[in-house]
Amino acid sequence: MHSSNHIVKFADDTTVDNEPRGKGRELADVMERRKVDILCVQETRWKGSKARSIGAGFKLFYYGVDSKRNGVGVVLKEEFVRNVLEVKRVSDRVMSLKLEIEGVMLNVVSGYAPQVGCELEEKERFWSELDEVMESIPTGERVVIGADFNGHVGEGNTGDEEVMGKFGVKERNLEGQMVVDFAKRMDMGVVNTYFQKREEHRVTYKSGGRSTQVDYILCRRGNLKEISDCKVVVGESVARQHRMVVCRMTLMVCKKKRSEIEKKTKWWKLKKEECCEEFRQKLRQALGGQVVLPDDWETTGEVIRETGRKVLGVSSGRRKEDKETWWWNEEVQDSVQRKRLAKKKWDMDRTEENRQEYKELQRRVKREVSKAKQKAYDELYTRLDTREGEKDLYRLARQRDRDGKDVQQVRVIKDRDGRVLTSEESVQRRWKEYFEELMNEENEREKRVEGVNSVEQKVDKIRKDEVRKALKRMKSGKAVGPDDIPVEVWKCLGEAAVEFLASLFNRVLESERMPEEWRRSVLVPIFKNKGDVQSCSNYRGIKLMSHTMKVWERVVEARLRKVVEICEQQYGFMPRKSTTDAIFALRILMEKYRDGQKELHCVFVDLEKAYDRVPREELWYCMRKSGVAEKYVRVVQDMYERSRTVVRCAVGQTEEFNVEVGLHQGSALSPFLFAIVMDQLSEEVRQESPWTMMFADDIVICSESREQVEENLERWRFALERRGMKVSRSKTEYMCVNEREGSGTVRLQGEEVKKVQEFKYLGSTVQSNGECGKEVKKRVQTGWNGWRKVSGVLCDQKISARIKGKVYRTVVRPAMLYGLETVSLRKRQESELEVAELKMLRFSLGVTRLDRIRNEYIRGTAHVGRLGDKVREARLRWFGHVQRRDNDIVICIESREQVEENLERWRFALERRGMKVSRSKTEYMCVNEREGSRTVRLQREEVKKVQEFKYLGSTVQSNGECGKEVKKRVQAGWNGWRKVSGVLCDQKISARIKGKVYRTVVRVAMLYGLKTVSLRKRQESELEVAELKMLRFSLGVTRLDRIRNEYIRGTAHVGRLGDKVREARLRWFGRVQRREISTEKKSNIMMLPPTCFTMSMMLMFIGKLIHPSIYLAIFYKAYPTETLEFIQGDSGHKARDTLDRMPVYHRAQ
């Protein structure tokens, strides 16, 4: 650390920036040529409030209104862009930036005062806004104002010596007096007037033979000594009438030698096949022509890194700027230079000939710049409209979104007492202090007295197919760890990499020691998008770890998941479960209680720093208790032993420190390890879903009474905090659904838990009144946030509507649709979503409602379907996913005692091998039930007793009737009809085509399973009436048209549904007859009475289509003296043998 001078060159210029003519890029060239660091610009006439790159590494922060009047901005050099701390856009006449330069806080203010002819009220508003900005800046910070004040301070300084010098221009006017009064009020000096220059270098405005001084630079009087020079630059032609005022300021800073920027290997080039092939060849040469990689990790790693640097190259480590000014070629620059020289010539000799020469060159340059830019962008958009260029489209969208942000990274933070730290050393120390404390301090906990027996068993060697699966699950394009070997290397090397990794992992498994290089990591703070951006506690630390170690973790994780069974209440990072399941379960529970006018009490529990505070000893204990082999426990212990990390922040990397507590954030194995811990710690306190649900560390506890939920919360707190986890008192919240008057709140250790009317659960807002209005508004807001991120592409009118539609569907719409499959939307709410979507599409296509273009055309142009249809499609897709996820087992027998015994045998056989029978989903039914019959029990728990259940899509009833199944078939038919109604109701499509669509889509859904049902005439008629309604709607015919049903069927080529049911029965009967039948099964069939022969033949051999339980329900209806009982169970095991095996039935004794 040493003190030094840091020279900053300021400028002020008033320019009308017209981007199609490349004025922004020309301005960047002037700043680069004149070595200007910071430039205040006025009268930009750009609408909006953004930041954007203008070329050569310069970035413009601007603010303007829709009327395209006024407008102010500040342009910064590349090295100062990273120092921006805050941007304040007050109005289209005043804005300010706060920068931190080597520990010095510098405020830059750009202003544009109203002209002489403007109203007094507008002038007073400007000076009031400027006063407010100045008053908000601490007195110890430096301030520089660059503004077009539209006033003359005049020559001489009699009576105003404390705020200005003697070297102004002409006489002072009223507006100039306002400038002097402001300087006195704020104790500032007018920098232009302190330096004796020729009048040509003091005049800032020239027009129509008039020359005067209206642009000024002001700074605090105490900092005037830091200004070494100030003058007007002559000869630049960026602005028509105004000239650039430049001053040089020297800051005394504590300068520190900057750490070298880490250079990175261009591993991304491996996605190109030619680069990948060259890398393989050079690596083979480096290994002496061998195809097999060396067994030693250190040798292999070093050879891979060295080969990558030679073949792929090394980046500078800095982010590339100026991606969109490639059109600024030498030809364009020469034309601009000729215009600049002509302007300089005219300024020196203002003859008519020189003026005409300058004007002609000005017009010519405009045309050349516009033509060059148009040609370059045409080539870009043509490439983006191809399949290969679509990948660059999202990169372009991200770049434009990044350029539009004011502050890209925070370089100053606050210490634990709230003081702002500015120096690089203090910022690095604070980051290290925060994370070192976070990752090395345990919460108070009880020491375990009891031990747990370890599972000593032989483990199999790592197979190649396990490595292939792990590599396949690894995503490409992710940030590399400290070892600088990404997963793309192993994917590029193919089978050679699989062999090497399998051999390496087996050595690690055998020795229980992984390479030391894997123990190091880089921790990157990620802002949580809530709270103070300068507070370390509002950041989540994500570790960049070795990709090879992550592959090893995935191999271990896959093996652990096979032996460890996590409770059904855990939804986080579990196969076939997602946030949608938990959100849906909670919403359904709330709706049921609201419909029943009963209170439901929910507590949403938040754990403080859950991943970072998991005690390692508890992790080993929980793994052993879960049945994990001791070998794997020691392997995981080795992963966490001697782990070290550094924090990578905006000002560099901190010193290395050890990590001794918690799980690795960003590890592939951590989510499952955390699930094991939560599973074991909550074993004694959790209830069945949905009364208790967990998604990693997000816990929701529900109960029917406030007292009970309070008691359960206390039990959870005790179970977790005695083992080192801590329940957050400030973030844990309580909500009561269908609350009655006088209902109190919940207490946790005598402290009231915050009571809320809405809660954001797993990203979806639930309300205590059961409504979903707030969630719909959040979805709309989220959609707009996503739209703004890609608005740089969507609002570019040169990009085709097809590409815009694709970007919209992949970026914006998923954000709007998240969680809506669990929400019961009303028409008004669905309309609210669609209105928001159409606004986005109209903005994207540059269309307003005044253009009178129909919504259907907007959607068709962008290839975007109706959002309401997409919501229903998402519901059906998720419903199908849920329906396909679980497999059922049905146990059928004649007596309750025997079925209870058989159920217990099934449970024991399955659960001893790692499967689990669901207590909540297993159901019991008794056909032809006698009085006093009770339910069955499973491990002393009563199994839910039902009168009907839907098995494999077919509803069976305990009374043997099929009325509900017929109604379900009608409903399924209408659902199918609505899906294809867009075709069936199109009157331009022929009746023959409509009939074909109806037969292949709708009728199939109506006929499903009816071959096993004894339909009565009334029920068959109910099906045919529904079918005729669909056909009439499809053909646009009503009953008032008096067209006979036979004509309707003939026109659509659709036969009678009753005939199709009987045809299906006979077809299935023939299939059964042709199937090979055993002697035992034949004898069982012949035992049945003749009246039931046909139905039993169809039902006994239903196999995998319809379960025998459906047959048994119907068969025993014919014999009232006999009773059949059966159970529908749920298990993860697909009982193929049970489905294929015939049921064993007996006559009741």
C-alpha positions, 0 to 999 in steps of 0.5 A: 500500500502506498499513496499515489496520484490517480488522474481522472479526465472529466468532460462535459458535452451537449450532443444529440445522439442519433444511434442509427448514424453511429453517433454513440460510437463516434463519441467513444472514439473522441473520448478514446482519442482525447483520453477522457475517462468520464463524460457528462452528456446532455440532450441525448433524447433517448427514452428509457433508463438503461446503460449500454455499451457504445464501443471501445469499452465505453458505457453510457448510463442514460435517462430520458422520457417518452417524448424524446425531449431533453435527456441526460447521461454519463459515459464511463471508461471501461476501467471505471465501469466496474467501480460504479456503486450507485446510479440515481436517475432523478429526471430527464434533466438530472442524474448522478453516479457514485464511483469508488476509485481506489478508496476514494468516493467520487460522485458525478452529476450530469445536468441539463438546465431549461433554456432561457425561454422556458417557464420559471416553474420548470427552472425552479424544479430543475434547481430543486432537483439538483439541490436534493442530489447535492444534499444526499451526498455526504460532505466527505465525498468528492463531487463533480458536476458537468452540466449545460446550465444554459446561462452566462456567468460572465467575465470577472468575479467581483463579489463572487471570488469564492466560487468562480474565477475571472475567465468567463465569457461576456456578461452575466444573465439571470440564468448565469446568476442562478449558477453562481447562487447554486455554487455559493449555496453548495460551496462549489467552484465553477472550474471553467472560470479559473484557468486563463485560456484564449477565448476560443478555448473558453467558448462552449457554444457557437451558432449563427455567428454567436459564441458564448459559454453555457457548459460548466464543470463544478466541484467542491471548493476544497477540491479545486486544488486537485484540478490541474487544467480545464479548457474547451476542445476545438475541432471535434464534430460530435455536437452541432453547436456545443463544444466539449469542456475537458478538465484534469483532476488528480486524486490522492489515492492509496494505490495497491498493486493489482493482483494478476487476472487469472487466465483461463483455458478456452475449454469451450472450443471442445464443442467443435468437433475439429478442436476436439479431434486435435485435442485428442491427437495432441494429448496422445502425442504428449503421452508418447503415442499411448491411447490409455491415460496414465494411472497417476492423477497428478501426471494425467491432470498436468498433461491435460492442462498443458495440452489444453493451453497449447491446442485451445489457447488461453483467454485474457481473463477479462470479459470481452466488451464492445460486441456490437460495434464490429461494423465500425471498420477502417473505411467508416473511421476514415470518413469520420476523420475527414469530417472532423478535419473539415469541421476543424478547418471551418472553425479556423476559417469560417468561409462559405466554401469551408462551410459547404465542404463540411456540410457535404462531408457530414451528409456523406458520412451519415449515409456511409455509417448508416449503410455500413451498420445496416449491412453488418446487422443484416448479416448478423440477423440472417445468421441468427435466423438459422438453426446454427445461429439460434445458439448465439441468440441467447448469448446476445440476449444475455450480453444486452441484458448485462450491458443494460445493468447499471451495477454488475458487481458490488465492489464495496461491502459493509462490515459487521457494524454496518460501516462501508468498506472501500479498500480491496484489502478490507473487502477481501478480509470481510468476505473471508471473515464472514465465510470462515465464521459461517463454515467453521462454527457449529450451533449448540447441540447435545452430544450423542451418548448412544452409538450405532452399529456400522454396516461392514459389508463388501462393496463392488468395484466401480463399473464402467457403466456407472461412470458413463451414467455419471458423465451423462448426468454432468452438464457442459459449459459450467465453471471449472474448479481450481484444477481447471479440468472441465467435464468436457475433457472427459466427454471428448476423450470418450471410452479412454476417459471412462476406463481411466476414471473407473480405474481412478475411482476404484483406487479412491474407493479402495484406499479411501483417499482422493487426490489432494487437488480435489480438496480445494475449491473456490467459493463465489458469493451469489446475491439472493436478490433480497435485502441489502446488496452490501451485506454479506449475509444476503449472499449464498456461497456456491463452491466451484469444485473439481468436475472430476470430483463431481463425477465421483460424487455422482457415482457414490450418490447413485449407490447410496440412493439404492440402499437408503430409503428417504421418507415420503414426506421429503420432496426435495431432490427425490426421483419422481418428485418435484416442487409441483407435488408439494405445492399441489398437496398443500393447495388441495389440503387448504381448499378442502378445509376451506370448503368444509368451513374448518380451520387449517393451521400451517407453520412454514419452518425456516432453518438458519444456514441449513447446509452450512451448519450441518454438524459433520458428526451428525452426518456420519451418524445419520448415514450409519443409521440409514444402513449405509455401508461403512466403506461409503461412510469413510469415503464421504468422510474423506471428501470433507477431510482437510477441505479448503477454499478461497472466496472469489469476489469483485476485488479478487480472491481472499486467502485460503481457509479451512472448512470444517462444518456443513455441507458443500454448496454446489456439490452433487452429493450434498442434496442427498446427504442433507436429505439423509440427515433430515430423514433421521432427525425428523423420524420421531416428529414428522407426520404423514403427507400432507400434514408434514412436507419437506423440500430439503430445508423448507418444512411445512407443518399442518394441523387442524388446531392451533394448539396442535400445530404449536405443539408439533412446532415445538417438537420439531424445534427440539428434535432439530436444535438438539442435533445442531440445526437451528430454527429461524425465529425471524423467518418462520411464519404461521398462517391460518386458513379459514380463520375464525374470529379470536384465533391467536398466533403460534408461539415458539419458546414463548416468542410469537411466530410471525402471522401472515395472510400469504406465504411464498412456498417453493416459489408459489404464493398461497393465501390464507383465504384459499384464493390464487389472485396474488399468485396470478399477479406474481406470475405476471410480474415474473413474466415481465421480469423474464421479458425484460431480461431478453428485451434486447432481442425481443424488441429488436425489430430486425429479428424475425417474429419466429425467432422472437416467438421461440425466445419468448416460449423458452424464456418468458412463458415457463416463468409465467406457467410455473406452478399454475398446474396446481392452481384453480384459475377462474376465467378472469384470472386466466384472462389476466395472464393472457392480457399480460402475454399479449402485451409482451408479444405486441411490444416484441413485434412493435404492434399497438392496439391502434394498429387494429391487428387481431390477437390471433394474428399476433399469436400466429405470427410469433407461433405462440399458442393461447396461454390458457391452453398451455395451462390446461396442457401442463395440468394434463401432462402433470396428471399423466406423470402422477398417474404413471408414477405409482404402481398398484398391487391388489390382494383379493380374498374371501374373508377379512382375516385372511386378506389381513394376513395376506396383506401383512405377508406382502408388506413383510416380503416387500419391505425387507427388500427395500420396498415400502407399502404406503400407509396413506394410499393403501385402501380396503374394499368389501363387496356385498358388505354385511353389517358390522364388518370393520376394516383391516389393519396393517401393523396395527394401523387401520387401512382406509376403507372405500366404497369405490376406487379407480384402478388402471383407469376403470372405476369399480364400486363395492355394490357391483354397479357400473354407473360411475364408470359410465359417467367417467367414460362420458367425461373422458370422451368430452375431455378428448373431444375438447383437445381436438375441438380446434379441428372438429369445430373447423367448418372448412374441414370435411366430415370424413376427416372429422369422423376419422379424428373422432374415431381415433382420439375421442371414441377410444377414450370412451370405450376404454374398459367397457368390454368388462362392464355389463351395461344396462340399456339406460347406461348404453343410451347415456353413452350414445347420447353423449356421442351424438352431441359431440358429432352434432357440435363437430358438424355444426348441426343442432336438433332444430335442423331436424337431421336424423341421427343415422344421417349424422353417423353416416356423414361422419362415418361413425357407427353406433357406440353400442355396436362398437362395445359389443364388437370389442367384447367379442374381439377380446373374447376371441383373443382370450380363447386363442391364448394358451390356457392351463388345465387348472384355469380351464377347470376353474372356468367350468365351475362357474354357472352358465349365466356367468360363463361369457362374462367370466371368460372375459374377466378371468383372463383380463391380465394386464389390461383390467385387473381381476379385482374388476371381475370379482366385484361383478361376479359376486354381485350375482350371488348375494350369499357370498362375500368378497373382500379385497385391498388396493395397495400401493408399492414401488414394485411393479407386480407383474406376476400378480397382474398375470396370475389368476385370482384364487377364490373360494365359496364362503363357508 
